[in-house]
Amino acid sequence: MKQSYVYILKCSDGTYYTGMTSNLEQRFERHTSGYYKGSYTEKRRPVTLEFYAEFTDINLAIQSEKQIKKWSKAKKEALINDEYEKLPNLAKKKFKK
């Protein structure tokens, strides 16, 4: 089975970029070199690879990427730092009174 990867890059401005690929090394090199002209990461280099997860089911990879892209910065950082116990609380919405 072909492997797929969901990854999170930290950009030079402190923001995160989440993506998916079947070739993590090549995709990371392209992000760092500015290969993707006009992309989110091109003007935010250098970037560092902070997290990746490996999938054998492309559909699960796509679903995970979409889910992580919607997460807050704090929730992405909890994932990056292996602080899985924090994820449920970071998912809760805060309502104004």
N, C-alpha and C positions, 0 to 999 in steps of 0.2 A: 504494500500500500504506500502511496505517496504521502510524505509528511507535509503538514502545513504548520505555520507558526503565527501566533498573534504576539505582537511585541509593543513595547512602550519605549519611546525615546524621550530623553529630557533635552530640551533645547536650551540654547545659551541665555534666553530671556526667562528661564525658569518654568516655561510651559511644557506640557507633555503632548506628544503625538502618538497616537495608537494606529497600528496598521497590521496587515496580514500579508503573508508571502509563503511561497513554497521553497524559497532559497534565502535563508536569513542572512548569511554572509554577504551575498551579492546585494541584497536590498539595503543592508546597513552601509556598505561601501558606497552605494549610489546616493544615499542620504548624506553621507559625510562629504562626498565630492561635489555636491550640488548638481548632480546629473538631472534631477527633476526640476527643470527651469520653471520658475513661478510657483513652485510648491510651497506649502506651509513651512517646511524645514529649510528650504534653500536660504532664506534670509535670516534664519535663526541658528545658523551653524556657529560653533561646533555643536554636534549632538552626541549624546552618549546613550548606549543601550542600557536601560535600567531593568527591564523585565522581558521575559519571553516564556511562552507556553507552547508545547508541541502537541499537535493533534494528528490523528490518523483519519479522522472524519472531517472532510472539508466543510460540511454543513455546520458542525459544532464550532469549528474555527470561525466561520462567518458570523454565527450567532454570538460567540464570545466577543469578537471584535466590536460588533454593533453595541453590545451591552456595555463594554468598558468605555467606549467613546462617549457614552451618556453620563458617566460617573463624574463626580466632583474631583477636584485636584486632591483633596484630603483622602478620598476613597482610593484613588489610584496610588497614592503614596503608601497607604496601608497595605495594598496588594504588593507593591514593590518591596516593602520592608518585612514581608511575611507576617504581618500583623492581622491575620485572618479573623481573629476574634473581634476586631473593631469594625469589620465590614457591615454587619447588620445595623449597628447604631448609626453609621455614617450614611446609610441608605434612607434613614427616616427624614421626612420633610419637617421643616420648622415653619410653623404657622404664626403669623402676626396676630396679636390680640386686639 
